[in-house]
Amino acid sequence: MPNRKKLNFSLIGNGGISKAIQAQITSRGHNILGIADLGDSWNVQAADIVIEATTPDSVLNNIEKLLELKKDLIIVTTGWYDKLDQVRE
């Protein structure tokens, strides 16, 4: 198997899906730089990828902040797709 680059991840949200994602990331030898829960400061500056796994009520604000930081973003939060056009603007 070829050597693969270790990626640095930061997670926004610390619920059940986030814990499952954490397990997958670490089992593949990648790094988790930080896990932010409600009200925590975010450790995303050195992250290669940020995973947003929060709630429909907070996802739009989180997306806006993360896009301003120009971070590659994976969104696993569900229940907000009726607002997808707002994000596209």
N, CA, C and O atoms as CSV, one atom per row, in Angstrom:
chain,resi,resn,atom,element,x,y,z
A,1,MET,N,N,0.843,-1.178,0.000
A,1,MET,CA,C,0.000,0.000,0.000
A,1,MET,C,C,0.890,1.243,0.000
A,1,MET,O,O,1.841,1.322,0.777
A,2,PRO,N,N,0.586,2.217,-0.869
A,2,PRO,CA,C,1.415,3.425,-0.926
A,2,PRO,C,C,1.251,4.271,0.328
A,2,PRO,O,O,0.227,4.223,1.010
A,3,ASN,N,N,2.295,5.050,0.609
A,3,ASN,CA,C,2.204,5.989,1.729
A,3,ASN,C,C,1.201,7.077,1.384
A,3,ASN,O,O,1.232,7.633,0.286
A,4,ARG,N,N,0.330,7.374,2.303
A,4,ARG,CA,C,-0.658,8.425,2.108
A,4,ARG,C,C,-0.418,9.523,3.108
A,4,ARG,O,O,0.039,9.295,4.227
A,5,LYS,N,N,-0.740,10.720,2.673
A,5,LYS,CA,C,-0.588,11.878,3.541
A,5,LYS,C,C,-1.560,11.775,4.705
A,5,LYS,O,O,-2.735,11.454,4.527
A,6,LYS,N,N,-1.052,12.051,5.895
A,6,LYS,CA,C,-1.932,12.157,7.054
A,6,LYS,C,C,-2.653,13.491,6.976
A,6,LYS,O,O,-2.031,14.537,6.793
A,7,LEU,N,N,-3.956,13.442,7.114
A,7,LEU,CA,C,-4.754,14.662,7.081
A,7,LEU,C,C,-5.061,15.129,8.492
A,7,LEU,O,O,-5.167,14.328,9.421
A,8,ASN,N,N,-5.198,16.421,8.634
A,8,ASN,CA,C,-5.578,17.020,9.907
A,8,ASN,C,C,-7.028,17.470,9.827
A,8,ASN,O,O,-7.400,18.261,8.961
A,9,PHE,N,N,-7.838,16.955,10.740
A,9,PHE,CA,C,-9.256,17.262,10.784
A,9,PHE,C,C,-9.590,18.055,12.031
A,9,PHE,O,O,-8.967,17.886,13.080
A,10,SER,N,N,-10.578,18.919,11.903
A,10,SER,CA,C,-11.236,19.532,13.052
A,10,SER,C,C,-12.717,19.232,12.923
A,10,SER,O,O,-13.269,19.250,11.823
A,11,LEU,N,N,-13.357,18.957,14.043
A,11,LEU,CA,C,-14.782,18.664,14.043
A,11,LEU,C,C,-15.535,19.740,14.805
A,11,LEU,O,O,-15.116,20.179,15.876
A,12,ILE,N,N,-16.655,20.154,14.228
A,12,ILE,CA,C,-17.560,21.088,14.891
A,12,ILE,C,C,-18.789,20.275,15.256
A,12,ILE,O,O,-19.550,19.866,14.380
A,13,GLY,N,N,-18.981,20.043,16.531
A,13,GLY,CA,C,-20.060,19.184,17.024
A,13,GLY,C,C,-19.469,17.972,17.719
A,13,GLY,O,O,-18.432,17.454,17.305
A,14,ASN,N,N,-20.125,17.527,18.765
A,14,ASN,CA,C,-19.573,16.418,19.546
A,14,ASN,C,C,-20.652,15.413,19.930
A,14,ASN,O,O,-20.630,14.848,21.023
A,15,GLY,N,N,-21.592,15.200,19.021
A,15,GLY,CA,C,-22.658,14.234,19.271
A,15,GLY,C,C,-22.296,12.842,18.769
A,15,GLY,O,O,-21.128,12.540,18.527
A,16,GLY,N,N,-23.293,12.017,18.620
A,16,GLY,CA,C,-23.081,10.632,18.234
A,16,GLY,C,C,-22.420,10.458,16.886
A,16,GLY,O,O,-21.497,9.655,16.752
A,17,ILE,N,N,-22.875,11.201,15.873
A,17,ILE,CA,C,-22.266,11.061,14.546
A,17,ILE,C,C,-20.829,11.555,14.561
A,17,ILE,O,O,-19.967,10.992,13.885
A,18,SER,N,N,-20.573,12.597,15.324
A,18,SER,CA,C,-19.212,13.108,15.433
A,18,SER,C,C,-18.280,12.071,16.054
A,18,SER,O,O,-17.141,11.912,15.616
A,19,LYS,N,N,-18.757,11.381,17.055
A,19,LYS,CA,C,-17.940,10.337,17.695
A,19,LYS,C,C,-17.642,9.193,16.721
A,19,LYS,O,O,-16.537,8.650,16.717
A,20,ALA,N,N,-18.620,8.832,15.905
A,20,ALA,CA,C,-18.399,7.783,14.898
A,20,ALA,C,C,-17.379,8.247,13.856
A,20,ALA,O,O,-16.529,7.467,13.426
A,21,ILE,N,N,-17.463,9.503,13.457
A,21,ILE,CA,C,-16.507,10.056,12.493
A,21,ILE,C,C,-15.110,10.090,13.105
A,21,ILE,O,O,-14.133,9.756,12.434
A,22,GLN,N,N,-15.008,10.488,14.363
A,22,GLN,CA,C,-13.712,10.514,15.052
A,22,GLN,C,C,-13.057,9.138,15.006
A,22,GLN,O,O,-11.863,9.018,14.732
A,23,ALA,N,N,-13.840,8.112,15.274
A,23,ALA,CA,C,-13.303,6.749,15.277
A,23,ALA,C,C,-12.774,6.372,13.899
A,23,ALA,O,O,-11.720,5.744,13.795
A,24,GLN,N,N,-13.487,6.744,12.843
A,24,GLN,CA,C,-13.046,6.428,11.488
A,24,GLN,C,C,-11.778,7.192,11.114
A,24,GLN,O,O,-10.875,6.639,10.487
A,25,ILE,N,N,-11.717,8.447,11.497
A,25,ILE,CA,C,-10.539,9.262,11.185
A,25,ILE,C,C,-9.295,8.676,11.842
A,25,ILE,O,O,-8.273,8.477,11.185
A,26,THR,N,N,-9.387,8.401,13.135
A,26,THR,CA,C,-8.204,7.907,13.852
A,26,THR,C,C,-7.848,6.478,13.441
A,26,THR,O,O,-6.671,6.118,13.435
A,27,SER,N,N,-8.838,5.666,13.099
A,27,SER,CA,C,-8.534,4.296,12.682
A,27,SER,C,C,-7.781,4.257,11.355
A,27,SER,O,O,-7.134,3.260,11.034
A,28,ARG,N,N,-7.862,5.323,10.599
A,28,ARG,CA,C,-7.161,5.415,9.319
A,28,ARG,C,C,-5.835,6.177,9.439
A,28,ARG,O,O,-5.177,6.458,8.437
A,29,GLY,N,N,-5.456,6.504,10.676
A,29,GLY,CA,C,-4.162,7.118,10.919
A,29,GLY,C,C,-4.105,8.617,10.727
A,29,GLY,O,O,-3.016,9.190,10.681
A,30,HIS,N,N,-5.252,9.266,10.614
A,30,HIS,CA,C,-5.273,10.720,10.463
A,30,HIS,C,C,-5.356,11.381,11.838
A,30,HIS,O,O,-5.554,10.706,12.847
A,31,ASN,N,N,-5.206,12.687,11.869
A,31,ASN,CA,C,-5.174,13.444,13.120
A,31,ASN,C,C,-6.453,14.244,13.330
A,31,ASN,O,O,-7.031,14.773,12.381
A,32,ILE,N,N,-6.877,14.322,14.563
A,32,ILE,CA,C,-7.964,15.216,14.943
A,32,ILE,C,C,-7.339,16.337,15.771
A,32,ILE,O,O,-6.826,16.113,16.867
A,33,LEU,N,N,-7.397,17.539,15.223
A,33,LEU,CA,C,-6.770,18.682,15.892
A,33,LEU,C,C,-7.654,19.275,16.969
A,33,LEU,O,O,-7.163,19.838,17.947
A,34,GLY,N,N,-8.951,19.149,16.788
A,34,GLY,CA,C,-9.850,19.723,17.766
A,34,GLY,C,C,-11.276,19.295,17.530
A,34,GLY,O,O,-11.683,18.991,16.409
A,35,ILE,N,N,-12.027,19.278,18.619
A,35,ILE,CA,C,-13.455,18.971,18.580
A,35,ILE,C,C,-14.145,20.093,19.343
A,35,ILE,O,O,-13.952,20.249,20.548
A,36,ALA,N,N,-14.946,20.867,18.633
A,36,ALA,CA,C,-15.616,22.004,19.261
A,36,ALA,C,C,-17.078,21.660,19.492
A,36,ALA,O,O,-17.763,21.155,18.602
A,37,ASP,N,N,-17.534,21.936,20.678
A,37,ASP,CA,C,-18.937,21.769,21.022
A,37,ASP,C,C,-19.538,23.162,21.182
A,37,ASP,O,O,-18.837,24.165,21.055
A,38,LEU,N,N,-20.801,23.216,21.453
A,38,LEU,CA,C,-21.519,24.480,21.569
A,38,LEU,C,C,-20.789,25.441,22.505
A,38,LEU,O,O,-20.529,25.120,23.664
A,39,GLY,N,N,-20.467,26.613,21.989
A,39,GLY,CA,C,-19.819,27.634,22.789
A,39,GLY,C,C,-18.307,27.534,22.870
A,39,GLY,O,O,-17.662,28.442,23.393
A,40,ASP,N,N,-17.723,26.451,22.363
A,40,ASP,CA,C,-16.266,26.295,22.378
A,40,ASP,C,C,-15.631,27.149,21.295
A,40,ASP,O,O,-16.273,27.498,20.305
A,41,SER,N,N,-14.368,27.481,21.494
A,41,SER,CA,C,-13.627,28.120,20.408
A,41,SER,C,C,-13.213,27.023,19.421
A,41,SER,O,O,-13.075,25.856,19.789
A,42,TRP,N,N,-13.022,27.416,18.192
A,42,TRP,CA,C,-12.714,26.455,17.139
A,42,TRP,C,C,-11.224,26.392,16.873
A,42,TRP,O,O,-10.567,27.427,16.756
A,43,ASN,N,N,-10.690,25.196,16.777
A,43,ASN,CA,C,-9.294,24.990,16.403
A,43,ASN,C,C,-9.284,24.481,14.964
A,43,ASN,O,O,-9.134,23.283,14.724
A,44,VAL,N,N,-9.445,25.394,14.014
A,44,VAL,CA,C,-9.550,24.974,12.623
A,44,VAL,C,C,-8.433,25.523,11.739
A,44,VAL,O,O,-8.335,25.148,10.570
A,45,GLN,N,N,-7.600,26.395,12.270
A,45,GLN,CA,C,-6.616,27.067,11.418
A,45,GLN,C,C,-5.671,26.081,10.727
A,45,GLN,O,O,-5.369,26.253,9.546
A,46,ALA,N,N,-5.208,25.072,11.422
A,46,ALA,CA,C,-4.253,24.127,10.844
A,46,ALA,C,C,-4.923,22.906,10.223
A,46,ALA,O,O,-4.241,21.999,9.744
A,47,ALA,N,N,-6.236,22.879,10.230
A,47,ALA,CA,C,-6.954,21.708,9.709
A,47,ALA,C,C,-6.936,21.695,8.183
A,47,ALA,O,O,-7.075,22.734,7.537
A,48,ASP,N,N,-6.764,20.513,7.628
A,48,ASP,CA,C,-6.928,20.337,6.186
A,48,ASP,C,C,-8.406,20.301,5.832
A,48,ASP,O,O,-8.824,20.808,4.791
A,49,ILE,N,N,-9.181,19.698,6.710
A,49,ILE,CA,C,-10.622,19.517,6.484
A,49,ILE,C,C,-11.355,19.760,7.796
A,49,ILE,O,O,-10.916,19.313,8.856
A,50,VAL,N,N,-12.471,20.470,7.715
A,50,VAL,CA,C,-13.338,20.679,8.869
A,50,VAL,C,C,-14.635,19.921,8.608
A,50,VAL,O,O,-15.211,20.009,7.524
A,51,ILE,N,N,-15.081,19.183,9.604
A,51,ILE,CA,C,-16.344,18.456,9.501
A,51,ILE,C,C,-17.350,19.125,10.425
A,51,ILE,O,O,-17.126,19.257,11.628
A,52,GLU,N,N,-18.466,19.544,9.833
A,52,GLU,CA,C,-19.532,20.206,10.576
A,52,GLU,C,C,-20.608,19.166,10.866
A,52,GLU,O,O,-21.219,18.624,9.945
A,53,ALA,N,N,-20.838,18.890,12.147
A,53,ALA,CA,C,-21.790,17.860,12.572
A,53,ALA,C,C,-22.565,18.378,13.776
A,53,ALA,O,O,-22.405,17.880,14.890
A,54,THR,N,N,-23.406,19.384,13.540
A,54,THR,CA,C,-24.104,20.002,14.659
A,54,THR,C,C,-25.609,19.811,14.525
A,54,THR,O,O,-26.092,18.681,14.445
A,55,THR,N,N,-26.339,20.904,14.500
A,55,THR,CA,C,-27.796,20.847,14.434
A,55,THR,C,C,-28.296,21.749,13.312
A,55,THR,O,O,-27.584,22.658,12.885
A,56,PRO,N,N,-29.512,21.506,12.831
A,56,PRO,CA,C,-30.061,22.379,11.788
A,56,PRO,C,C,-30.142,23.837,12.216
A,56,PRO,O,O,-30.078,24.729,11.370
A,57,ASP,N,N,-30.281,24.096,13.505
A,57,ASP,CA,C,-30.377,25.469,13.991
A,57,ASP,C,C,-29.049,26.224,13.924
A,57,ASP,O,O,-29.045,27.452,13.830
A,58,SER,N,N,-27.943,25.522,13.968
A,58,SER,CA,C,-26.650,26.209,13.998
A,58,SER,C,C,-25.824,26.031,12.729
A,58,SER,O,O,-24.815,26.715,12.559
A,59,VAL,N,N,-26.222,25.141,11.847
A,59,VAL,CA,C,-25.382,24.812,10.698
A,59,VAL,C,C,-25.146,26.001,9.766
A,59,VAL,O,O,-24.025,26.178,9.290
A,60,LEU,N,N,-26.156,26.815,9.492
A,60,LEU,CA,C,-25.965,27.928,8.557
A,60,LEU,C,C,-24.936,28.930,9.072
A,60,LEU,O,O,-24.087,29.393,8.310
A,61,ASN,N,N,-25.004,29.258,10.332
A,61,ASN,CA,C,-24.025,30.167,10.921
A,61,ASN,C,C,-22.623,29.559,10.869
A,61,ASN,O,O,-21.648,30.253,10.582
A,62,ASN,N,N,-22.532,28.266,11.148
A,62,ASN,CA,C,-21.231,27.588,11.110
A,62,ASN,C,C,-20.664,27.564,9.697
A,62,ASN,O,O,-19.471,27.799,9.505
A,63,ILE,N,N,-21.508,27.283,8.708
A,63,ILE,CA,C,-21.049,27.265,7.319
A,63,ILE,C,C,-20.502,28.631,6.931
A,63,ILE,O,O,-19.434,28.735,6.328
A,64,GLU,N,N,-21.235,29.668,7.280
A,64,GLU,CA,C,-20.805,31.027,6.949
A,64,GLU,C,C,-19.427,31.329,7.536
A,64,GLU,O,O,-18.552,31.845,6.840
A,65,LYS,N,N,-19.237,31.009,8.812
A,65,LYS,CA,C,-17.950,31.261,9.462
A,65,LYS,C,C,-16.822,30.461,8.814
A,65,LYS,O,O,-15.727,30.983,8.600
A,66,LEU,N,N,-17.094,29.193,8.505
A,66,LEU,CA,C,-16.055,28.336,7.944
A,66,LEU,C,C,-15.706,28.733,6.519
A,66,LEU,O,O,-14.546,28.633,6.119
A,67,LEU,N,N,-16.684,29.180,5.750
A,67,LEU,CA,C,-16.390,29.656,4.399
A,67,LEU,C,C,-15.536,30.924,4.441
A,67,LEU,O,O,-14.663,31.114,3.593
A,68,GLU,N,N,-15.784,31.782,5.415
A,68,GLU,CA,C,-14.954,32.977,5.570
A,68,GLU,C,C,-13.500,32.604,5.863
A,68,GLU,O,O,-12.578,33.315,5.463
A,69,LEU,N,N,-13.301,31.489,6.561
A,69,LEU,CA,C,-11.954,31.024,6.882
A,69,LEU,C,C,-11.310,30.252,5.727
A,69,LEU,O,O,-10.150,29.850,5.805
A,70,LYS,N,N,-12.088,30.052,4.650
A,70,LYS,CA,C,-11.615,29.360,3.448
A,70,LYS,C,C,-11.133,27.938,3.758
A,70,LYS,O,O,-10.068,27.511,3.311
A,71,LYS,N,N,-11.933,27.235,4.522
A,71,LYS,CA,C,-11.603,25.865,4.895
A,71,LYS,C,C,-12.379,24.870,4.043
A,71,LYS,O,O,-13.545,25.093,3.715
A,72,ASP,N,N,-11.713,23.756,3.684
A,72,ASP,CA,C,-12.436,22.657,3.055
A,72,ASP,C,C,-13.391,22.102,4.095
A,72,ASP,O,O,-13.015,21.893,5.248
A,73,LEU,N,N,-14.609,21.870,3.689
A,73,LEU,CA,C,-15.677,21.596,4.644
A,73,LEU,C,C,-16.510,20.405,4.208
A,73,LEU,O,O,-16.913,20.295,3.050
A,74,ILE,N,N,-16.756,19.523,5.149
A,74,ILE,CA,C,-17.711,18.421,4.971
A,74,ILE,C,C,-18.837,18.669,5.954
A,74,ILE,O,O,-18.605,18.825,7.153
A,75,ILE,N,N,-20.052,18.705,5.445
A,75,ILE,CA,C,-21.222,18.942,6.295
A,75,ILE,C,C,-22.009,17.649,6.407
A,75,ILE,O,O,-22.488,17.116,5.406
A,76,VAL,N,N,-22.140,17.146,7.629
A,76,VAL,CA,C,-22.913,15.918,7.842
A,76,VAL,C,C,-24.229,16.195,8.558
A,76,VAL,O,O,-25.051,15.296,8.733
A,77,THR,N,N,-24.422,17.439,8.971
A,77,THR,CA,C,-25.678,17.825,9.607
A,77,THR,C,C,-26.812,17.701,8.600
A,77,THR,O,O,-26.666,18.085,7.439
A,78,THR,N,N,-27.930,17.169,9.043
A,78,THR,CA,C,-29.107,17.043,8.181
A,78,THR,C,C,-30.227,17.933,8.696
A,78,THR,O,O,-30.140,18.495,9.788
A,79,GLY,N,N,-31.275,18.051,7.900
A,79,GLY,CA,C,-32.456,18.780,8.334
A,79,GLY,C,C,-32.430,20.265,8.033
A,79,GLY,O,O,-33.263,21.011,8.548
A,80,TRP,N,N,-31.501,20.705,7.215
A,80,TRP,CA,C,-31.397,22.132,6.898
A,80,TRP,C,C,-31.438,22.392,5.392
A,80,TRP,O,O,-31.254,23.529,4.959
A,81,TYR,N,N,-31.674,21.368,4.602
A,81,TYR,CA,C,-31.548,21.475,3.148
A,81,TYR,C,C,-32.544,22.445,2.522
A,81,TYR,O,O,-32.337,22.886,1.391
A,82,ASP,N,N,-33.610,22.786,3.225
A,82,ASP,CA,C,-34.539,23.783,2.705
A,82,ASP,C,C,-33.895,25.171,2.657
A,82,ASP,O,O,-34.449,26.091,2.055
A,83,LYS,N,N,-32.741,25.321,3.282
A,83,LYS,CA,C,-32.022,26.601,3.294
A,83,LYS,C,C,-30.762,26.564,2.425
A,83,LYS,O,O,-29.928,27.466,2.498
A,84,LEU,N,N,-30.630,25.536,1.617
A,84,LEU,CA,C,-29.436,25.365,0.786
A,84,LEU,C,C,-29.225,26.536,-0.171
A,84,LEU,O,O,-28.082,26.915,-0.426
A,85,ASP,N,N,-30.286,27.111,-0.700
A,85,ASP,CA,C,-30.149,28.255,-1.596
A,85,ASP,C,C,-29.490,29.442,-0.900
A,85,ASP,O,O,-28.763,30.200,-1.543
A,86,GLN,N,N,-29.725,29.618,0.378
A,86,GLN,CA,C,-29.077,30.696,1.137
A,86,GLN,C,C,-27.558,30.502,1.151
A,86,GLN,O,O,-26.805,31.471,1.053
A,87,VAL,N,N,-27.120,29.272,1.271
A,87,VAL,CA,C,-25.687,28.980,1.317
A,87,VAL,C,C,-25.068,29.221,-0.050
A,87,VAL,O,O,-23.949,29.723,-0.152
A,88,ARG,N,N,-25.788,28.867,-1.089
A,88,ARG,CA,C,-25.263,29.040,-2.453
A,88,ARG,C,C,-25.058,30.506,-2.806
A,88,ARG,O,O,-24.204,30.823,-3.634
A,89,GLU,N,N,-25.821,31.405,-2.195
A,89,GLU,CA,C,-25.675,32.833,-2.478
A,89,GLU,C,C,-24.352,33.294,-1.947
A,89,GLU,O,O,-24.012,34.471,-2.073
